[in-house]
Amino acid sequence: MTTNNLGMKSRAEKRSSCVMMATITYLGQTARGKIVNLSLAGMAVELSQPLSARTGDKVTVASGDLGHIECIVRWIEGPRLGLEFLLNTNASAQVRSYFRFFHQEATPRRP
């Protein structure tokens, strides 16, 4: 992410649509969901059940394609979470590997 002239973070990384099942963990709570878009900086996740995480909280996302990635919740809109990868994880390498070997562009269905 980059910072615009108002001091707000903007989405500079290209996002790709995808559909990957994942488990999101926050303080011992888990929720199933699916990753609906992915970039080298973060992801959007659509939850199938509520999770009490709030903006700024640290969560862990576990996916068969990506492994375990630590993230910070950047936004919440209904059942969707916008997550930014923590810099102290190997998320960038995991996501690059996913794009190189597994990714096929998908169009997630909205309810």
N, CA, C and O atoms as a Tinker XYZ file with bonds, in Angstrom:
   444  protein
     1  N      0.834000   -1.176000    0.000000    73     2
     2  CA     0.000000    0.000000    0.000000    64     1     3
     3  C      0.876000    1.234000    0.000000    63     2     4     5
     4  O      1.987000    1.220000    0.529000    81     3
     5  N      0.380000    2.281000   -0.584000    73     3     6
     6  CA     1.071000    3.558000   -0.575000    64     5     7
     7  C      0.202000    4.574000    0.138000    63     6     8     9
     8  O     -0.973000    4.320000    0.404000    81     7
     9  N      0.785000    5.734000    0.449000    73     7    10
    10  CA     0.036000    6.783000    1.120000    64     9    11
    11  C     -0.246000    7.889000    0.126000    63    10    12    13
    12  O      0.660000    8.338000   -0.576000    81    11
    13  N     -1.516000    8.343000    0.055000    73    11    14
    14  CA    -1.856000    9.422000   -0.871000    64    13    15
    15  C     -1.552000   10.767000   -0.228000    63    14    16    17
    16  O     -1.044000   10.817000    0.892000    81    15
    17  N     -1.861000   11.866000   -0.931000    73    15    18
    18  CA    -1.512000   13.193000   -0.437000    64    17    19
    19  C     -2.342000   13.628000    0.767000    63    18    20    21
    20  O     -2.049000   14.668000    1.358000    81    19
    21  N     -3.360000   12.874000    1.148000    73    19    22
    22  CA    -4.153000   13.164000    2.339000    64    21    23
    23  C     -3.674000   12.353000    3.535000    63    22    24    25
    24  O     -4.267000   12.421000    4.612000    81    23
    25  N     -2.606000   11.587000    3.350000    73    23    26
    26  CA    -2.078000   10.766000    4.418000    64    25    27
    27  C     -2.811000    9.451000    4.596000    63    26    28    29
    28  O     -2.555000    8.723000    5.555000    81    27
    29  N     -3.725000    9.137000    3.680000    73    27    30
    30  CA    -4.489000    7.891000    3.766000    64    29    31
    31  C     -3.825000    6.832000    2.900000    63    30    32    33
    32  O     -3.248000    7.140000    1.858000    81    31
    33  N     -3.913000    5.581000    3.342000    73    31    34
    34  CA    -3.354000    4.494000    2.541000    64    33    35
    35  C     -4.242000    4.235000    1.332000    63    34    36    37
    36  O     -5.468000    4.278000    1.429000    81    35
    37  N     -3.615000    3.967000    0.200000    73    35    38
    38  CA    -4.359000    3.649000   -1.011000    64    37    39
    39  C     -3.945000    2.273000   -1.505000    63    38    40    41
    40  O     -2.884000    1.768000   -1.137000    81    39
    41  N     -4.770000    1.678000   -2.325000    73    39    42
    42  CA    -4.494000    0.345000   -2.845000    64    41    43
    43  C     -3.632000    0.453000   -4.092000    63    42    44    45
    44  O     -4.127000    0.726000   -5.185000    81    43
    45  N     -2.348000    0.236000   -3.915000    73    43    46
    46  CA    -1.433000    0.332000   -5.046000    64    45    47
    47  C     -1.188000   -1.023000   -5.695000    63    46    48    49
    48  O     -0.846000   -1.090000   -6.875000    81    47
    49  N     -1.357000   -2.091000   -4.946000    73    47    50
    50  CA    -1.099000   -3.421000   -5.478000    64    49    51
    51  C     -2.266000   -3.904000   -6.331000    63    50    52    53
    52  O     -3.430000   -3.681000   -5.999000    81    51
    53  N     -1.937000   -4.564000   -7.428000    73    51    54
    54  CA    -2.961000   -5.150000   -8.296000    64    53    55
    55  C     -3.617000   -6.318000   -7.558000    63    54    56    57
    56  O     -2.930000   -7.181000   -7.012000    81    55
    57  N     -4.953000   -6.336000   -7.546000    73    55    58
    58  CA    -5.701000   -7.414000   -6.914000    64    57    59
    59  C     -6.206000   -8.375000   -7.978000    63    58    60    61
    60  O     -6.599000   -7.965000   -9.071000    81    59
    61  N     -6.188000   -9.661000   -7.642000    73    59    62
    62  CA    -6.722000  -10.691000   -8.528000    64    61    63
    63  C     -7.862000  -11.396000   -7.827000    63    62    64    65
    64  O     -7.763000  -11.743000   -6.651000    81    63
    65  N     -8.950000  -11.605000   -8.559000    73    63    66
    66  CA   -10.083000  -12.344000   -8.006000    64    65    67
    67  C     -9.723000  -13.811000   -7.883000    63    66    68    69
    68  O     -9.011000  -14.360000   -8.723000    81    67
    69  N    -10.214000  -14.432000   -6.841000    73    67    70
    70  CA    -9.967000  -15.854000   -6.630000    64    69    71
    71  C    -11.056000  -16.396000   -5.721000    63    70    72    73
    72  O    -11.845000  -15.633000   -5.165000    81    71
    73  N    -11.098000  -17.686000   -5.572000    73    71    74
    74  CA   -11.985000  -18.338000   -4.616000    64    73    75
    75  C    -11.177000  -19.451000   -3.970000    63    74    76    77
    76  O    -10.933000  -20.494000   -4.577000    81    75
    77  N    -10.761000  -19.211000   -2.717000    73    75    78
    78  CA    -9.996000  -20.190000   -1.944000    64    77    79
    79  C    -10.641000  -20.306000   -0.574000    63    78    80    81
    80  O    -10.900000  -19.292000    0.073000    81    79
    81  N    -10.897000  -21.493000   -0.136000    73    79    82
    82  CA   -11.427000  -21.693000    1.207000    64    81    83
    83  C    -10.321000  -21.422000    2.216000    63    82    84    85
    84  O     -9.149000  -21.703000    1.969000    81    83
    85  N    -10.724000  -20.864000    3.374000    73    83    86
    86  CA    -9.749000  -20.506000    4.398000    64    85    87
    87  C    -10.399000  -20.565000    5.770000    63    86    88    89
    88  O    -11.623000  -20.524000    5.901000    81    87
    89  N     -9.562000  -20.662000    6.780000    73    87    90
    90  CA    -9.996000  -20.557000    8.162000    64    89    91
    91  C     -9.302000  -19.339000    8.756000    63    90    92    93
    92  O     -8.081000  -19.206000    8.662000    81    91
    93  N    -10.079000  -18.450000    9.366000    73    91    94
    94  CA    -9.547000  -17.239000    9.960000    64    93    95
    95  C     -9.611000  -17.407000   11.471000    63    94    96    97
    96  O    -10.653000  -17.775000   12.013000    81    95
    97  N     -8.507000  -17.142000   12.149000    73    95    98
    98  CA    -8.429000  -17.308000   13.597000    64    97    99
    99  C     -8.139000  -15.971000   14.254000    63    98   100   101
   100  O     -7.257000  -15.228000   13.825000    81    99
   101  N     -8.908000  -15.674000   15.319000    73    99   102
   102  CA    -8.719000  -14.463000   16.098000    64   101   103
   103  C     -8.918000  -14.807000   17.567000    63   102   104   105
   104  O    -10.015000  -15.199000   17.963000    81   103
   105  N     -7.883000  -14.668000   18.375000    73   103   106
   106  CA    -7.942000  -14.931000   19.811000    64   105   107
   107  C     -8.641000  -16.254000   20.142000    63   106   108   109
   108  O     -9.507000  -16.303000   21.015000    81   107
   109  N     -8.266000  -17.301000   19.455000    73   107   110
   110  CA    -8.822000  -18.616000   19.719000    64   109   111
   111  C    -10.149000  -18.905000   19.029000    63   110   112   113
   112  O    -10.585000  -20.056000   19.006000    81   111
   113  N    -10.805000  -17.886000   18.465000    73   111   114
   114  CA   -12.030000  -18.087000   17.683000    64   113   115
   115  C    -11.637000  -18.445000   16.266000    63   114   116   117
   116  O    -10.634000  -17.951000   15.751000    81   115
   117  N    -12.416000  -19.296000   15.638000    73   115   118
   118  CA   -12.174000  -19.577000   14.226000    64   117   119
   119  C    -13.467000  -19.382000   13.443000    63   118   120   121
   120  O    -14.567000  -19.592000   13.955000    81   119
   121  N    -13.304000  -18.981000   12.208000    73   119   122
   122  CA   -14.434000  -18.821000   11.293000    64   121   123
   123  C    -13.991000  -19.313000    9.927000    63   122   124   125
   124  O    -12.866000  -19.053000    9.500000    81   123
   125  N    -14.867000  -20.018000    9.249000    73   123   126
   126  CA   -14.599000  -20.444000    7.872000    64   125   127
   127  C    -14.968000  -19.301000    6.944000    63   126   128   129
   128  O    -15.821000  -18.474000    7.263000    81   127
   129  N    -14.328000  -19.268000    5.816000    73   127   130
   130  CA   -14.627000  -18.250000    4.828000    64   129   131
   131  C    -13.916000  -18.556000    3.532000    63   130   132   133
   132  O    -13.296000  -19.607000    3.371000    81   131
   133  N    -14.019000  -17.614000    2.609000    73   131   134
   134  CA   -13.291000  -17.791000    1.358000    64   133   135
   135  C    -12.582000  -16.498000    1.000000    63   134   136   137
   136  O    -13.103000  -15.399000    1.187000    81   135
   137  N    -11.390000  -16.667000    0.486000    73   135   138
   138  CA   -10.603000  -15.539000    0.008000    64   137   139
   139  C    -11.160000  -15.190000   -1.358000    63   138   140   141
   140  O    -11.188000  -16.040000   -2.248000    81   139
   141  N    -11.610000  -13.936000   -1.542000    73   139   142
   142  CA   -12.249000  -13.553000   -2.796000    64   141   143
   143  C    -11.368000  -12.676000   -3.669000    63   142   144   145
   144  O    -11.608000  -12.577000   -4.872000    81   143
   145  N    -10.349000  -12.034000   -3.092000    73   143   146
   146  CA    -9.333000  -11.398000   -3.915000    64   145   147
   147  C     -8.028000  -11.342000   -3.154000    63   146   148   149
   148  O     -8.000000  -11.400000   -1.925000    81   147
   149  N     -6.948000  -11.228000   -3.906000    73   147   150
   150  CA    -5.622000  -11.394000   -3.352000    64   149   151
   151  C     -4.649000  -10.491000   -4.078000    63   150   152   153
   152  O     -4.703000  -10.357000   -5.301000    81   151
   153  N     -3.753000   -9.867000   -3.315000    73   151   154
   154  CA    -2.666000   -9.090000   -3.905000    64   153   155
   155  C     -1.404000   -9.411000   -3.119000    63   154   156   157
   156  O     -1.444000  -10.208000   -2.182000    81   155
   157  N     -0.297000   -8.806000   -3.487000    73   155   158
   158  CA     0.940000   -9.036000   -2.753000    64   157   159
   159  C      0.925000   -8.330000   -1.397000    63   158   160   161
   160  O      1.787000   -8.593000   -0.560000    81   159
   161  N     -0.043000   -7.435000   -1.169000    73   159   162
   162  CA    -0.123000   -6.693000    0.090000    64   161   163
   163  C     -1.203000   -7.208000    1.032000    63   162   164   165
   164  O     -1.134000   -6.964000    2.237000    81   163
   165  N     -2.212000   -7.925000    0.497000    73   163   166
   166  CA    -3.297000   -8.358000    1.362000    64   165   167
   167  C     -4.355000   -9.140000    0.619000    63   166   168   169
   168  O     -4.137000   -9.612000   -0.496000    81   167
   169  N     -5.521000   -9.271000    1.263000    73   167   170
   170  CA    -6.606000  -10.054000    0.684000    64   169   171
   171  C     -7.940000   -9.579000    1.232000    63   170   172   173
   172  O     -8.004000   -8.901000    2.258000    81   171
   173  N     -9.006000   -9.948000    0.528000    73   171   174
   174  CA   -10.363000   -9.777000    1.033000    64   173   175
   175  C    -10.926000  -11.163000    1.291000    63   174   176   177
   176  O    -10.791000  -12.069000    0.469000    81   175
   177  N    -11.565000  -11.314000    2.458000    73   175   178
   178  CA   -12.121000  -12.593000    2.869000    64   177   179
   179  C    -13.603000  -12.411000    3.148000    63   178   180   181
   180  O    -14.006000  -11.446000    3.798000    81   179
   181  N    -14.418000  -13.345000    2.655000    73   179   182
   182  CA   -15.843000  -13.348000    2.940000    64   181   183
   183  C    -16.109000  -14.475000    3.937000    63   182   184   185
   184  O    -15.903000  -15.651000    3.635000    81   183
   185  N    -16.571000  -14.096000    5.129000    73   183   186
   186  CA   -16.801000  -15.066000    6.201000    64   185   187
   187  C    -18.153000  -15.735000    6.072000    63   186   188   189
   188  O    -19.118000  -15.121000    5.616000    81   187
   189  N    -18.221000  -17.005000    6.476000    73   187   190
   190  CA   -19.498000  -17.718000    6.480000    64   189   191
   191  C    -20.147000  -17.693000    7.862000    63   190   192   193
   192  O    -21.278000  -18.148000    8.031000    81   191
   193  N    -19.431000  -17.161000    8.844000    73   191   194
   194  CA   -19.954000  -17.027000   10.198000    64   193   195
   195  C    -19.262000  -15.830000   10.854000    63   194   196   197
   196  O    -18.173000  -15.444000   10.429000    81   195
   197  N    -19.870000  -15.242000   11.873000    73   195   198
   198  CA   -19.292000  -14.049000   12.494000    64   197   199
   199  C    -17.966000  -14.322000   13.197000    63   198   200   201
   200  O    -17.708000  -15.431000   13.664000    81   199
   201  N    -17.143000  -13.298000   13.261000    73   199   202
   202  CA   -15.874000  -13.317000   13.979000    64   201   203
   203  C    -15.791000  -11.978000   14.702000    63   202   204   205
   204  O    -16.103000  -10.947000   14.106000    81   203
   205  N    -15.384000  -11.962000   15.951000    73   203   206
   206  CA   -15.428000  -10.722000   16.723000    64   205   207
   207  C    -14.242000   -9.792000   16.491000    63   206   208   209
   208  O    -14.098000   -8.804000   17.212000    81   207
   209  N    -13.399000  -10.073000   15.521000    73   207   210
   210  CA   -12.265000   -9.199000   15.219000    64   209   211
   211  C    -12.751000   -7.834000   14.750000    63   210   212   213
   212  O    -13.811000   -7.714000   14.134000    81   211
   213  N    -11.962000   -6.810000   15.050000    73   211   214
   214  CA   -12.269000   -5.434000   14.647000    64   213   215
   215  C    -11.097000   -4.853000   13.867000    63   214   216   217
   216  O    -10.011000   -5.432000   13.821000    81   215
   217  N    -11.336000   -3.719000   13.267000    73   215   218
   218  CA   -10.285000   -3.037000   12.518000    64   217   219
   219  C     -9.063000   -2.836000   13.419000    63   218   220   221
   220  O     -9.182000   -2.362000   14.549000    81   219
   221  N     -7.893000   -3.204000   12.904000    73   219   222
   222  CA    -6.647000   -3.084000   13.653000    64   221   223
   223  C     -6.230000   -4.349000   14.368000    63   222   224   225
   224  O     -5.091000   -4.450000   14.824000    81   223
   225  N     -7.132000   -5.329000   14.478000    73   223   226
   226  CA    -6.802000   -6.585000   15.151000    64   225   227
   227  C     -5.953000   -7.490000   14.258000    63   226   228   229
   228  O     -6.035000   -7.431000   13.032000    81   227
   229  N     -5.137000   -8.327000   14.897000    73   227   230
   230  CA    -4.301000   -9.295000   14.189000    64   229   231
   231  C     -5.059000  -10.610000   14.089000    63   230   232   233
   232  O     -5.588000  -11.104000   15.085000    81   231
   233  N     -5.112000  -11.179000   12.884000    73   231   234
   234  CA    -5.743000  -12.472000   12.641000    64   233   235
   235  C     -4.765000  -13.361000   11.886000    63   234   236   237
   236  O     -3.784000  -12.884000   11.315000    81   235
   237  N     -5.048000  -14.660000   11.892000    73   235   238
   238  CA    -4.266000  -15.605000   11.102000    64   237   239
   239  C     -5.200000  -16.252000   10.094000    63   238   240   241
   240  O     -6.297000  -16.691000   10.439000    81   239
   241  N     -4.756000  -16.306000    8.852000    73   239   242
   242  CA    -5.518000  -16.944000    7.782000    64   241   243
   243  C     -4.791000  -18.226000    7.405000    63   242   244   245
   244  O     -3.594000  -18.214000    7.117000    81   243
   245  N     -5.532000  -19.336000    7.409000    73   243   246
   246  CA    -4.967000  -20.628000    7.018000    64   245   247
   247  C     -5.695000  -21.118000    5.780000    63   246   248   249
   248  O     -6.921000  -21.223000    5.766000    81   247
   249  N     -4.926000  -21.415000    4.740000    73   247   250
   250  CA    -5.478000  -21.879000    3.472000    64   249   251
   251  C     -4.575000  -22.965000    2.923000    63   250   252   253
   252  O     -3.354000  -22.911000    3.071000    81   251
   253  N     -5.187000  -23.948000    2.291000    73   251   254
   254  CA    -4.397000  -25.013000    1.685000    64   253   255
   255  C     -3.436000  -24.502000    0.622000    63   254   256   257
   256  O     -2.347000  -25.052000    0.455000    81   255
   257  N     -3.828000  -23.455000   -0.098000    73   255   258
   258  CA    -2.982000  -22.918000   -1.166000    64   257   259
   259  C     -1.919000  -21.949000   -0.664000    63   258   260   261
   260  O     -0.860000  -21.824000   -1.279000    81   259
   261  N     -2.186000  -21.256000    0.452000    73   259   262
   262  CA    -1.270000  -20.218000    0.927000    64   261   263
   263  C     -0.530000  -20.569000    2.209000    63   262   264   265
   264  O      0.485000  -19.945000    2.519000    81   263
   265  N     -1.009000  -21.541000    2.953000    73   263   266
   266  CA    -0.423000  -21.831000    4.255000    64   265   267
   267  C     -1.023000  -20.910000    5.307000    63   266   268   269
   268  O     -2.168000  -20.478000    5.172000    81   267
   269  N     -0.265000  -20.606000    6.351000    73   267   270
   270  CA    -0.704000  -19.721000    7.431000    64   269   271
   271  C     -0.076000  -18.339000    7.233000    63   270   272   273
   272  O      1.138000  -18.210000    7.078000    81   271
   273  N     -0.919000  -17.318000    7.241000    73   271   274
   274  CA    -0.440000  -15.952000    7.041000    64   273   275
   275  C     -1.041000  -15.060000    8.119000    63   274   276   277
   276  O     -2.250000  -15.088000    8.351000    81   275
   277  N     -0.192000  -14.265000    8.783000    73   275   278
   278  CA    -0.659000  -13.303000    9.772000    64   277   279
   279  C     -1.022000  -12.001000    9.071000    63   278   280   281
   280  O     -0.308000  -11.526000    8.187000    81   279
   281  N     -2.168000  -11.431000    9.494000    73   279   282
   282  CA    -2.688000  -10.224000    8.847000    64   281   283
   283  C     -3.248000   -9.260000    9.887000    63   282   284   285
   284  O     -3.497000   -9.630000   11.034000    81   283
   285  N     -3.439000   -8.018000    9.458000    73   283   286
   286  CA    -4.125000   -6.999000   10.245000    64   285   287
   287  C     -5.440000   -6.691000    9.536000    63   286   288   289
   288  O     -5.463000   -6.518000    8.318000    81   287
   289  N     -6.535000   -6.622000   10.293000    73   287   290
   290  CA    -7.834000   -6.266000    9.723000    64   289   291
   291  C     -7.804000   -4.764000    9.407000    63   290   292   293
   292  O     -7.601000   -3.944000   10.303000    81   291
   293  N     -8.006000   -4.409000    8.138000    73   291   294
   294  CA    -7.993000   -3.003000    7.715000    64   293   295
   295  C     -9.395000   -2.446000    7.507000    63   294   296   297
   296  O     -9.609000   -1.248000    7.695000    81   295
   297  N    -10.357000   -3.286000    7.124000    73   295   298
   298  CA   -11.743000   -2.834000    6.988000    64   297   299
   299  C    -12.680000   -4.016000    7.154000    63   298   300   301
   300  O    -12.306000   -5.171000    6.950000    81   299
   301  N    -13.910000   -3.692000    7.532000    73   299   302
   302  CA   -14.965000   -4.696000    7.690000    64   301   303
   303  C    -16.220000   -4.140000    7.044000    63   302   304   305
   304  O    -16.644000   -3.029000    7.360000    81   303
   305  N    -16.820000   -4.912000    6.138000    73   303   306
   306  CA   -18.089000   -4.553000    5.490000    64   305   307
   307  C    -18.972000   -5.791000    5.497000    63   306   308   309
   308  O    -18.813000   -6.677000    4.658000    81   307
   309  N    -19.906000   -5.851000    6.447000    73   307   310
   310  CA   -20.760000   -7.033000    6.566000    64   309   311
   311  C    -19.913000   -8.252000    6.838000    63   310   312   313
   312  O    -19.114000   -8.255000    7.775000    81   311
   313  N    -20.075000   -9.313000    6.018000    73   311   314
   314  CA   -19.297000  -10.538000    6.247000    64   313   315
   315  C    -17.893000  -10.488000    5.629000    63   314   316   317
   316  O    -17.154000  -11.471000    5.695000    81   315
   317  N    -17.524000   -9.347000    5.030000    73   315   318
   318  CA   -16.213000   -9.250000    4.359000    64   317   319
   319  C    -15.197000   -8.508000    5.214000    63   318   320   321
   320  O    -15.509000   -7.521000    5.880000    81   319
   321  N    -13.958000   -9.024000    5.170000    73   319   322
   322  CA   -12.837000   -8.388000    5.853000    64   321   323
   323  C    -11.765000   -8.049000    4.834000    63   322   324   325
   324  O    -11.466000   -8.851000    3.949000    81   323
   325  N    -11.191000   -6.873000    4.956000    73   323   326
   326  CA   -10.007000   -6.505000    4.180000    64   325   327
   327  C     -8.798000   -6.698000    5.069000    63   326   328   329
   328  O     -8.716000   -6.089000    6.136000    81   327
   329  N     -7.862000   -7.528000    4.655000    73   327   330
   330  CA    -6.715000   -7.886000    5.477000    64   329   331
   331  C     -5.416000   -7.474000    4.808000    63   330   332   333
   332  O     -5.231000   -7.678000    3.608000    81   331
   333  N     -4.517000   -6.893000    5.594000    73   331   334
   334  CA    -3.183000   -6.519000    5.110000    64   333   335
   335  C     -2.172000   -7.478000    5.727000    63   334   336   337
   336  O     -2.222000   -7.737000    6.929000    81   335
   337  N     -1.257000   -8.006000    4.922000    73   335   338
   338  CA    -0.254000   -8.933000    5.433000    64   337   339
   339  C      0.691000   -8.220000    6.382000    63   338   340   341
   340  O      1.086000   -7.082000    6.132000    81   339
   341  N      1.056000   -8.890000    7.476000    73   339   342
   342  CA     2.074000   -8.359000    8.375000    64   341   343
   343  C      3.425000   -8.477000    7.701000    63   342   344   345
   344  O      3.704000   -9.477000    7.039000    81   343
   345  N      4.256000   -7.481000    7.859000    73   343   346
   346  CA     5.559000   -7.489000    7.211000    64   345   347
   347  C      6.505000   -8.521000    7.803000    63   346   348   349
   348  O      7.469000   -8.917000    7.147000    81   347
   349  N      6.249000   -8.969000    9.041000    73   347   350
   350  CA     7.159000   -9.920000    9.664000    64   349   351
   351  C      6.842000  -11.367000    9.308000    63   350   352   353
   352  O      7.419000  -12.285000    9.892000    81   351
   353  N      5.934000  -11.584000    8.357000    73   351   354
   354  CA     5.636000  -12.947000    7.938000    64   353   355
   355  C      6.252000  -13.190000    6.570000    63   354   356   357
   356  O      6.758000  -12.264000    5.937000    81   355
   357  N      6.208000  -14.424000    6.121000    73   355   358
   358  CA     6.706000  -14.730000    4.775000    64   357   359
   359  C      5.558000  -14.698000    3.772000    63   358   360   361
   360  O      5.589000  -15.412000    2.770000    81   359
   361  N      4.547000  -13.876000    4.035000    73   359   362
   362  CA     3.349000  -13.794000    3.200000    64   361   363
   363  C      3.678000  -13.481000    1.747000    63   362   364   365
   364  O      3.099000  -14.081000    0.841000    81   363
   365  N      4.589000  -12.561000    1.514000    73   363   366
   366  CA     4.908000  -12.179000    0.139000    64   365   367
   367  C      5.400000  -13.376000   -0.661000    63   366   368   369
   368  O      4.973000  -13.580000   -1.797000    81   367
   369  N      6.291000  -14.167000   -0.079000    73   367   370
   370  CA     6.804000  -15.355000   -0.778000    64   369   371
   371  C      5.692000  -16.369000   -1.006000    63   370   372   373
   372  O      5.625000  -16.981000   -2.072000    81   371
   373  N      4.820000  -16.557000   -0.019000    73   371   374
   374  CA     3.729000  -17.511000   -0.152000    64   373   375
   375  C      2.761000  -17.086000   -1.261000    63   374   376   377
   376  O      2.330000  -17.912000   -2.065000    81   375
   377  N      2.425000  -15.804000   -1.298000    73   375   378
   378  CA     1.485000  -15.309000   -2.297000    64   377   379
   379  C      2.115000  -15.345000   -3.685000    63   378   380   381
   380  O      1.451000  -15.727000   -4.648000    81   379
   381  N      3.375000  -14.959000   -3.806000    73   379   382
   382  CA     4.056000  -15.038000   -5.111000    64   381   383
   383  C      4.070000  -16.478000   -5.620000    63   382   384   385
   384  O      3.848000  -16.721000   -6.806000    81   383
   385  N      4.326000  -17.419000   -4.740000    73   383   386
   386  CA     4.326000  -18.825000   -5.128000    64   385   387
   387  C      2.940000  -19.258000   -5.589000    63   386   388   389
   388  O      2.811000  -19.978000   -6.579000    81   387
   389  N      1.908000  -18.825000   -4.880000    73   387   390
   390  CA     0.538000  -19.158000   -5.286000    64   389   391
   391  C      0.263000  -18.619000   -6.689000    63   390   392   393
   392  O     -0.244000  -19.349000   -7.541000    81   391
   393  N      0.595000  -17.338000   -6.940000    73   391   394
   394  CA     0.344000  -16.762000   -8.259000    64   393   395
   395  C      1.133000  -17.484000   -9.343000    63   394   396   397
   396  O      0.633000  -17.670000  -10.453000    81   395
   397  N      2.349000  -17.888000   -9.037000    73   395   398
   398  CA     3.198000  -18.535000  -10.028000    64   397   399
   399  C      2.688000  -19.934000  -10.392000    63   398   400   401
   400  O      2.711000  -20.312000  -11.563000    81   399
   401  N      2.232000  -20.697000   -9.409000    73   399   402
   402  CA     1.932000  -22.102000   -9.667000    64   401   403
   403  C      0.457000  -22.484000   -9.686000    63   402   404   405
   404  O      0.101000  -23.478000  -10.319000    81   403
   405  N     -0.411000  -21.735000   -9.017000    73   403   406
   406  CA    -1.778000  -22.211000   -8.837000    64   405   407
   407  C     -2.880000  -21.295000   -9.337000    63   406   408   409
   408  O     -3.952000  -21.782000   -9.697000    81   407
   409  N     -2.662000  -20.003000   -9.373000    73   407   410
   410  CA    -3.760000  -19.050000   -9.581000    64   409   411
   411  C     -4.404000  -19.159000  -10.960000    63   410   412   413
   412  O     -3.729000  -19.230000  -11.987000    81   411
   413  N     -5.734000  -19.171000  -10.942000    73   411   414
   414  CA    -6.546000  -19.014000  -12.142000    64   413   415
   415  C     -7.582000  -17.963000  -11.799000    63   414   416   417
   416  O     -8.295000  -18.105000  -10.806000    81   415
   417  N     -7.680000  -16.917000  -12.592000    73   415   418
   418  CA    -8.609000  -15.818000  -12.315000    64   417   419
   419  C    -10.020000  -16.360000  -12.150000    63   418   420   421
   420  O    -10.475000  -17.177000  -12.950000    81   419
   421  N    -10.706000  -15.908000  -11.117000    73   419   422
   422  CA   -12.057000  -16.357000  -10.817000    64   421   423
   423  C    -12.962000  -15.159000  -10.624000    63   422   424   425
   424  O    -12.495000  -14.068000  -10.294000    81   423
   425  N    -14.233000  -15.354000  -10.826000    73   423   426
   426  CA   -15.223000  -14.321000  -10.579000    64   425   427
   427  C    -16.107000  -14.800000   -9.434000    63   426   428   429
   428  O    -16.985000  -15.639000   -9.632000    81   427
   429  N    -15.870000  -14.254000   -8.212000    73   427   430
   430  CA   -16.685000  -14.686000   -7.084000    64   429   431
   431  C    -18.148000  -14.276000   -7.269000    63   430   432   433
   432  O    -18.443000  -13.199000   -7.789000    81   431
   433  N    -19.055000  -15.151000   -6.836000    73   431   434
   434  CA   -20.472000  -14.835000   -6.904000    64   433   435
   435  C    -20.866000  -14.082000   -5.663000    63   434   436   437
   436  O    -20.461000  -14.443000   -4.558000    81   435
   437  N    -21.648000  -13.043000   -5.828000    73   435   438
   438  CA   -22.181000  -12.284000   -4.703000    64   437   439
   439  C    -23.609000  -12.718000   -4.445000    63   438   440   441
   440  O    -24.361000  -13.038000   -5.366000    81   439
   441  N    -23.968000  -12.721000   -3.153000    73   439   442
   442  CA   -25.350000  -13.134000   -2.835000    64   441   443
   443  C    -26.383000  -12.172000   -3.383000    63   442   444
   444  O    -27.582000  -12.382000   -3.199000    81   443
